[in-house]
């Protein structure tokens, strides 16, 4: 097939592009390089089946030729948009998604939207299930990303109803692996960089809040399976293995060989943790119910968190400078 990946030079997009090219597809990648990096995809050019276009989905899209499928991953990194890019984040979710949906309608292509678990906000249910309408503050510091993803879902659903676009919606929970930028604000690269540099790990709040982390190769499998299905409703993609942030810190400290990695308990003064004020509107618990993905797609994550962390730590040791 001939496939467009917006945001294809980013962390998740580049891993998806790798897999698509390896499977024999022709891939066009659009990225404005605001958070993506050419180094993530430059080796794909040698395949003869990959084309990179530096462009922003907020601008008129360049000619891409015939397309069978579009993976719309273009979006600012969630943590960065809270502080310095809220307007651009909302515009990308609204105007950018509309432009890409128009392209899908014109090409008759399947359109897969990379939505987010952030649409649930501080969730009403646990684990989070697709029928949960979510509980998001429209004016809080997280609202640009959260409401942007909610609007993008609504827009995609409207195009499906009104224009017959073949829409797929992936609600992506925390994903990690090699190529995450060390400075993007997400917890796993932050912890790894701090541990490798011998600095305390920064934990916001008590650290008892939970998250569920999915390794990137599993997420790519989920996206491929969803795009190849006939299901138009939202589908949770994530790893239901729930861990506290303190538990994650313990994992990272242990796997990097940093002092105190096995001592996270009530003896906080003996471990390498720096406690910071809690982030506003930070969800207390986050875990996906993946029953729909299991039934519909036959998909579930297979890479244990510890193994994924080992692979990610090795990447930072060999590829990324420790800032």
C-alpha positions as CSV (number, residue, x, y, z in Angstrom):
1,X,0.0,0.0,0.0
2,X,0.9,3.7,-0.2
3,X,0.7,5.2,3.2
4,X,1.0,8.7,4.7
5,X,2.3,9.1,8.3
6,X,1.9,12.7,9.7
7,X,4.3,13.3,12.5
8,X,6.4,10.4,11.0
9,X,9.8,11.7,12.2
10,X,8.6,11.7,15.8
11,X,9.1,9.0,18.4
12,X,6.1,6.8,17.7
13,X,5.7,7.9,14.0
14,X,9.3,6.8,13.1
15,X,8.8,3.4,14.7
16,X,5.6,3.0,12.7
17,X,7.4,4.1,9.5
18,X,10.1,1.6,10.2
19,X,7.6,-1.2,10.4
20,X,5.6,-0.1,7.3
21,X,8.7,0.1,5.1
22,X,9.9,-3.3,6.4
23,X,6.5,-4.8,5.5
24,X,7.0,-3.6,1.9
25,X,4.7,-0.5,1.9
26,X,5.6,2.8,0.3
27,X,5.6,5.5,3.0
28,X,5.3,9.3,2.8
29,X,6.2,11.1,6.0
30,X,5.1,14.7,6.8
31,X,6.7,16.3,9.8
32,X,7.5,19.9,10.7
33,X,10.4,18.7,12.9
34,X,9.1,20.7,16.0
35,X,9.6,17.6,18.0
36,X,10.5,15.0,15.4
37,X,14.0,14.5,14.2
38,X,15.4,13.6,10.8
39,X,17.8,11.2,12.4
40,X,14.8,9.0,13.3
41,X,14.0,8.3,9.7
42,X,17.0,9.2,7.5
43,X,18.1,5.5,7.1
44,X,14.7,4.7,5.5
45,X,15.5,6.6,2.3
46,X,17.9,3.8,1.2
47,X,14.8,1.5,0.9
48,X,13.5,3.4,-2.1
49,X,10.0,3.2,-0.5
50,X,10.2,6.2,1.8
51,X,9.8,10.0,1.1
52,X,10.2,12.7,3.7
53,X,8.4,16.0,3.4
54,X,9.1,18.8,5.9
55,X,5.7,20.5,6.3
56,X,3.2,21.6,8.9
57,X,-0.3,20.2,8.8
58,X,-1.5,23.7,9.7
59,X,-0.4,24.8,6.2
60,X,-1.9,23.6,2.9
61,X,-0.6,20.0,2.5
62,X,1.9,19.3,-0.3
63,X,0.9,16.8,-3.0
64,X,1.3,13.3,-1.7
65,X,0.0,11.3,-4.6
66,X,-2.5,8.4,-4.3
67,X,-2.9,7.1,-0.7
68,X,-4.5,3.9,0.7
69,X,-4.1,4.8,4.4
70,X,-3.2,7.8,6.6
71,X,-1.9,7.6,10.1
72,X,-2.4,11.0,11.6
73,X,0.1,11.3,14.5
74,X,1.1,14.9,14.1
75,X,0.8,16.7,17.4
76,X,2.9,18.6,19.9
77,X,4.3,16.5,22.8
78,X,1.7,16.6,25.6
79,X,4.1,17.8,28.3
80,X,5.5,20.7,26.2
81,X,2.1,22.0,25.1
82,X,1.0,22.5,28.6
83,X,3.4,25.4,29.2
84,X,4.4,27.0,25.9
85,X,2.3,25.8,23.0
86,X,-1.3,25.7,24.0
87,X,-2.6,27.7,21.0
88,X,-0.5,25.7,18.5
89,X,-1.7,22.5,20.1
90,X,-5.4,23.4,19.7
91,X,-4.8,24.6,16.1
92,X,-3.0,21.4,15.2
93,X,-5.8,19.3,16.7
94,X,-8.5,21.3,14.9
95,X,-7.2,22.8,11.6
96,X,-4.5,20.2,11.1
97,X,-6.8,17.3,11.6
98,X,-9.3,18.9,9.3
99,X,-6.7,19.2,6.5
100,X,-5.7,15.6,6.9
101,X,-9.3,14.4,6.9
102,X,-9.9,16.3,3.7
103,X,-7.0,14.6,2.2
104,X,-8.3,11.2,3.3
105,X,-11.7,12.0,1.9
106,X,-10.2,13.0,-1.5
107,X,-8.0,10.0,-1.7
108,X,-10.5,7.5,-0.4
109,X,-8.0,6.4,2.2
110,X,-8.4,4.9,5.7
111,X,-7.8,7.6,8.3
112,X,-6.4,6.5,11.6
113,X,-6.4,9.2,14.3
114,X,-3.8,8.9,17.1
115,X,-5.9,10.1,20.0
116,X,-4.9,9.8,23.6
117,X,-5.9,8.5,27.0
118,X,-5.9,12.1,28.0
119,X,-9.4,12.4,26.6
120,X,-10.5,10.6,29.9
121,X,-9.0,13.4,32.0
122,X,-9.3,12.5,35.7
123,X,-11.3,9.4,34.8
124,X,-14.7,8.4,36.1
125,X,-14.0,4.7,35.8
126,X,-11.0,2.5,36.5
127,X,-9.7,0.9,34.4
128,X,-10.7,3.3,31.6
129,X,-13.1,1.9,29.1
130,X,-14.1,3.4,25.8
131,X,-17.7,4.2,26.9
132,X,-16.4,6.5,29.6
133,X,-17.1,10.1,28.3
134,X,-14.2,11.4,30.3
135,X,-13.8,14.3,32.8
136,X,-11.6,17.0,31.5
137,X,-11.2,20.6,32.6
138,X,-11.7,22.9,29.6
139,X,-9.7,25.7,31.1
140,X,-6.9,23.9,33.1
141,X,-3.2,23.7,32.2
142,X,-3.8,20.4,30.4
143,X,-6.8,21.5,28.5
144,X,-5.1,22.4,25.2
145,X,-3.9,18.8,24.6
146,X,-6.8,17.0,26.3
147,X,-9.6,19.0,24.6
148,X,-7.7,19.1,21.4
149,X,-7.7,15.3,21.2
150,X,-11.4,15.2,22.2
151,X,-12.2,17.7,19.4
152,X,-10.1,15.7,16.9
153,X,-12.1,12.6,17.8
154,X,-15.4,14.5,17.3
155,X,-14.2,15.9,14.0
156,X,-13.1,12.5,12.7
157,X,-16.4,11.0,13.7
158,X,-18.3,13.8,11.9
159,X,-16.3,13.1,8.7
160,X,-17.2,9.4,9.0
161,X,-20.9,10.2,9.4
162,X,-21.2,13.0,6.9
163,X,-18.5,12.2,4.3
164,X,-18.1,8.5,4.6
165,X,-14.4,8.6,5.5
166,X,-13.1,5.3,6.8
167,X,-12.1,6.5,10.3
168,X,-10.2,4.5,13.0
169,X,-9.6,6.1,16.4
170,X,-6.8,4.9,18.6
171,X,-6.8,6.1,22.2
172,X,-3.1,5.7,23.0
173,X,-2.0,5.3,26.6
174,X,1.5,6.1,27.8
175,X,4.0,4.6,25.3
176,X,7.8,4.5,25.6
177,X,10.9,3.2,24.0
178,X,14.0,4.4,22.1
179,X,13.9,7.8,20.3
180,X,11.9,9.6,22.9
181,X,13.6,13.0,23.2
182,X,15.3,13.3,26.6
183,X,13.9,16.8,27.1
184,X,10.3,16.2,26.1
185,X,9.0,16.2,29.7
186,X,7.7,12.7,29.8
187,X,8.4,10.7,32.9
188,X,10.4,7.7,31.5
189,X,13.0,9.7,29.5
190,X,13.2,12.2,32.4
191,X,13.9,9.4,34.9
192,X,16.4,7.6,32.7
193,X,18.4,10.8,31.9
194,X,18.5,11.8,35.6
195,X,19.5,8.3,36.7
196,X,22.3,8.0,34.2
197,X,23.6,11.4,35.1
198,X,23.5,10.5,38.8
199,X,20.9,13.1,39.7
200,X,17.8,12.7,41.9
201,X,14.7,11.6,40.0
202,X,12.0,14.3,40.0
203,X,8.7,13.0,41.2
204,X,5.7,15.4,41.2
205,X,3.3,15.0,44.1
206,X,3.4,11.9,46.3
207,X,4.4,9.5,43.6
208,X,1.5,7.3,44.4
209,X,-0.4,8.3,41.2
210,X,-0.4,5.4,38.7
211,X,0.3,5.0,35.0
212,X,0.4,2.1,32.6
213,X,3.3,2.0,30.1
214,X,3.3,0.3,26.7
215,X,6.5,-0.5,24.8
216,X,6.6,1.1,21.4
217,X,6.8,-2.2,19.3
218,X,3.5,-3.3,20.9
219,X,1.9,0.0,20.2
220,X,2.9,-0.2,16.5
221,X,1.3,-3.6,16.3
222,X,-1.9,-2.2,17.8
223,X,-2.0,0.7,15.3
224,X,-1.5,-1.7,12.4
225,X,-4.2,-4.0,13.6
226,X,-6.7,-1.2,14.1
227,X,-6.0,0.4,10.7
228,X,-6.6,-3.0,9.1
229,X,-9.9,-3.5,10.9
230,X,-13.4,-2.2,10.0
231,X,-14.1,-0.7,13.4
232,X,-14.8,3.0,13.5
233,X,-15.2,3.7,17.2
234,X,-12.5,4.5,19.7
235,X,-10.2,1.7,20.8
236,X,-7.9,1.8,23.8
237,X,-4.3,0.8,23.0
238,X,-2.0,0.4,26.0
239,X,-0.6,-1.9,28.5
240,X,-2.8,-2.6,31.5
241,X,0.2,-3.3,33.8
242,X,-0.4,-0.4,36.2
243,X,2.5,1.0,38.3
244,X,2.9,3.9,40.7
245,X,5.3,6.6,39.7
246,X,7.4,5.7,42.7
247,X,7.4,2.1,41.5
248,X,8.6,3.2,38.1
249,X,11.3,5.3,39.7
250,X,12.4,2.1,41.6
251,X,12.5,0.2,38.3
252,X,14.7,2.8,36.6
253,X,17.1,3.2,39.5
254,X,17.5,-0.6,39.7
255,X,18.0,-1.1,36.0
256,X,20.5,1.8,35.6
257,X,22.4,0.6,38.6
258,X,21.8,3.9,40.4
259,X,22.1,3.8,44.2
260,X,18.9,3.2,46.1
261,X,17.0,1.4,43.3
262,X,15.8,-1.3,45.5
263,X,15.0,0.8,48.6
264,X,11.9,2.6,47.6
265,X,9.6,2.3,50.6
266,X,8.7,4.7,53.4
267,X,12.4,5.5,53.9
268,X,12.3,8.3,51.3
269,X,15.3,10.0,52.8
270,X,17.5,7.0,51.7
271,X,16.6,7.0,48.0
272,X,17.5,9.2,45.1
273,X,14.2,11.0,44.7
274,X,13.4,14.7,44.7
275,X,9.7,15.4,45.5
276,X,8.2,18.4,43.7
277,X,4.8,20.0,43.9
278,X,2.0,18.1,42.2
279,X,1.0,19.1,38.6
280,X,-2.4,20.7,38.4
281,X,-5.2,18.4,37.1
282,X,-2.8,15.4,37.1
283,X,-4.9,12.2,36.9
284,X,-4.6,10.0,40.1
285,X,-4.9,6.7,38.2
286,X,-4.5,5.7,34.6
287,X,-5.0,2.2,33.3
288,X,-6.6,1.0,30.0
289,X,-9.3,-1.6,29.7
290,X,-8.1,-3.3,26.5
291,X,-11.0,-5.8,26.3
292,X,-12.2,-4.3,23.1
293,X,-8.8,-4.4,21.4
294,X,-8.4,-8.1,22.5
295,X,-11.8,-9.1,21.2
296,X,-11.8,-6.9,18.1
297,X,-8.2,-7.0,17.0
298,X,-6.7,-10.0,18.8
299,X,-4.2,-7.6,20.2
300,X,-2.5,-7.3,23.5
301,X,0.9,-6.0,24.6
302,X,3.7,-8.6,24.9
303,X,6.8,-6.8,26.0
304,X,7.1,-6.6,29.8
305,X,7.8,-3.2,31.3
306,X,11.2,-4.3,32.6
307,X,12.4,-5.5,29.2
308,X,11.1,-2.3,27.5
309,X,13.0,-0.2,30.1
310,X,16.2,-2.2,29.5
311,X,16.0,-1.5,25.7
312,X,15.2,2.2,26.3
313,X,18.0,2.7,28.8
314,X,20.5,1.0,26.4
315,X,19.4,3.5,23.7
316,X,20.1,6.4,26.0
317,X,23.4,5.0,27.0
318,X,24.5,4.5,23.4
319,X,22.6,7.1,21.4
320,X,21.5,10.1,23.5
321,X,23.7,12.5,25.3
322,X,22.9,12.6,29.0
323,X,21.8,16.2,29.6
